[in-house]
Amino acid sequence: MRNILVIGSGKSTSYLIKYLLDKSESERLYITVGDLSLSKAKKIIGDHPNANAIPLDVFDVTSRTEAIENSDIVISMLPSRYHIEVAKDCIAYGKHMVTASYVTEQIQSLNNAAKNKGLVFLNEMGVDPGIDHMSAMKVIDRIRDKGGKMILFESFTGGLVAPESDNNLWNYKFTWNPRNVVVAGQGGAAKFLQEGKYKYIPYNRLFRRTEFLEVEGYGRFEAYANRDSLKYQDEYGMKDIQTLYRGTMRRVGFSRAWNIFVTLGMTDDDYTIEDSENMSYRDFVNSFLAYSPTDSVELKFRHALKIDQDDIVWDKLEELDIFNPNKKVGLKKATPAQILQKILMDSWTLEPDEKDMIVMYHKFGYELDGKKYQIDSTMVTIGEDDTYTAMAKTVGLPVAMAALDILNEKITTPGVQIPILKEVYEPILNELEEYGIHFNEKEVPYLGYNPLNQ
Amino acid sequence: MRNILVIGSGKSTSYLIKYLLDKSESERLYITVGDLSLSKAKKIIGDHPNANAIPLDVFDVTSRTEAIENSDIVISMLPSRYHIEVAKDCIAYGKHMVTASYVTEQIQSLNNAAKNKGLVFLNEMGVDPGIDHMSAMKVIDRIRDKGGKMILFESFTGGLVAPESDNNLWNYKFTWNPRNVVVAGQGGAAKFLQEGKYKYIPYNRLFRRTEFLEVEGYGRFEAYANRDSLKYQDEYGMKDIQTLYRGTMRRVGFSRAWNIFVTLGMTDDDYTIEDSENMSYRDFVNSFLAYSPTDSVELKFRHALKIDQDDIVWDKLEELDIFNPNKKVGLKKATPAQILQKILMDSWTLEPDEKDMIVMYHKFGYELDGKKYQIDSTMVTIGEDDTYTAMAKTVGLPVAMAALDILNEKITTPGVQIPILKEVYEPILNELEEYGIHFNEKEVPYLGYNPLNQ
């Protein structure tokens, strides 16, 4: 038997562990799931004969090193900042490692050590980052192999609610860490390239400069820019790229309404609100509006944001019950972002029988023999319920497949890396197809960034 | 002779040094001016017999300690972050110290040492902070002395251009560090109290939630909120205050136009613009607008900000020449804020014969014998030219007066402090009157925060 240690048994590990357990007989795998909560780890493996659950505190050196030493490969599904403890042990005991998280400087600094020991440290193996890298590099490599030169790359991902469970005016529910949704876009201007021009969008404009995207069979989406588009120029080796833009997808209309929270300051996470515990939702809203006791909070709100009475954004706000004077915030020393998150979770939490959806959209523009071409590639995955979500599937399956491919020596290139090598993306994308994770490609006329100008 | 060491001979020291030189015979003063630039220090003292200029690098321990040891009192007009080096020496050699800067934690930590040695460390002795503290505490103490209870305190200061030199559409010129003007309001939400309610304004709304103020003889002004209003509750001892608001004054219309720069992201100081050196003013503006080569930068700008053709803000923007394709930025690796500052300095620099203006406006609301009262107090000071500015006068004179009062043992309370003690503000405010710095007080009906509700 080959021993796989999975650290963490949170929301995103349902499919990951199911995949490994399903393969445990044929592939002779023994799965150890370690979590701070032993009961959580036990629950996820059930009574499977090829698995056991252990209590694992990543800061308890003895139990951590023992578990790592006894494994052949380690999958860390902990929050990103904890990976480094695990990674150092993997170097010390000579174990491969897989994560779904962005490569931090700390992890990158282990590159030489991993290479010297012949260890594969494969990161960004989830959906975004993960499947986006693999599906993009597959097309980019194909374009390059036939002599094409990349001139445009745009890539969009959204974690959304499936059409069959889409029953609120925002067309949105939380399918991932709600906190990340509330503070999305903060921390600096978004920066990208459009037809050779660098463009910058500050946070307060981010949700007003969206693009529209049409996905066959699923209708229209919008996307706002991610902060970090330019780093993909190096990562994907696209030196001469003219347009480089990465974004986050929402249903059309989400961003315009979300921008209201941004404008009022309700997404701020840098200070705490006085007496937040005892304030009502209405008090919270009022604290961002001018003092004027003879005017209603509603009128002050409409006036400040210039919202017409018949504007749909108003219905979106009312749906969230933000003007309720009786619902209490109930959070001590909370930031505006924490309070807003609490209010949104009342409305945007997936019910047990509801389904989520992952949508991905890539545009590849290239030049070949003096002509310009474009390929659009889209992927949609729908979840089964609130445990076997599309998010857990698209994050967990590639991680699990990568771990198995490393054990089976299909993936052998050592060092700290992300899934941009053919050795990694080819077998995994093929296997993901078997699980219904499929990209639709089509050739479209090259429109460049601004189709209206062609 | 008593030896006064003045460290720094920048813009704000013209009146300070003139005052001390003028008093040097009658008060037996000898003034030593130390500056990194010996020629600058020499220029400011001229050939006055009771003064000398020395080269002084605050990080050169030998020359710094020697100069401090030879003085009876030290005035530090250095940028705030350098005071601590001087302050430590003042403790070591037993010298009093005066600055015009906010008390930092480092300076505050010397409080006990200063007290133990009987040294006066008087800070925030300029105009704002400085004259605002003194003029406010004078009224607050008077109200308290007759048994009144403070319920409202609003205080506004503006460094502006004098009416006779007010010849641009913004009604504004730089009279102080332009950088501070460009990044004003950044770093966190503004927080204040209105009729017992805490209110918060994020940066992107700060310049849209102004108040109007009328100053007799000078017309209408507007004010946007400062970040730190609440700290004055402790500093001035106003425990039960219901309304507490501090703001920065501009001429009406400035903030609405300024908000355009904020909205587009042009005041951001956290990242650098690609190839900033070679871009034109027009390129700079365009980098914050959508890519659309068939549309003019002007139209994209108007559309993004929803600016009507006949809106005066458009004329304000054109006056700054921001759409000029030929003027180059010429700054390497510059942030948006640095580039904007450069563009503004083309238009907003005070000419040698032009005059600046300091305006201050306090509102004091109080309760006495069950009735509510209000006192409004205003001060306007006009400069003489671009050297003897109102800014230099209102910053420099109180600093100089305080130094002399300490030498003459009129101010004796030891420790790190700001000018809120009667011992400090009474003689200095009286003397400032002689120099034309005068507050007009009037009793007005108590209106509370929102006059329309009365």
Interface residues (C-beta under 8 A of the other chain):
Chain A: G188 A189 K191 Q194 E195 K197 Y198 K199 Y200 I201 P202 Y203 N204 R205 R209 V262 T263 L264 G265 D268 D270 Y271 I273 E274 D275 N286 S287 F288 L289 A290 Y291 S292 P293 T294 P336 Y449 N450 L452 N453
Chain B: G188 A189 K191 Q194 E195 K197 Y198 K199 Y200 I201 P202 Y203 N204 R205 R209 V262 T263 L264 G265 D268 D270 Y271 I273 E274 D275 N286 S287 F288 L289 A290 Y291 S292 P293 T294 P336 Y449 N450 L452 N453
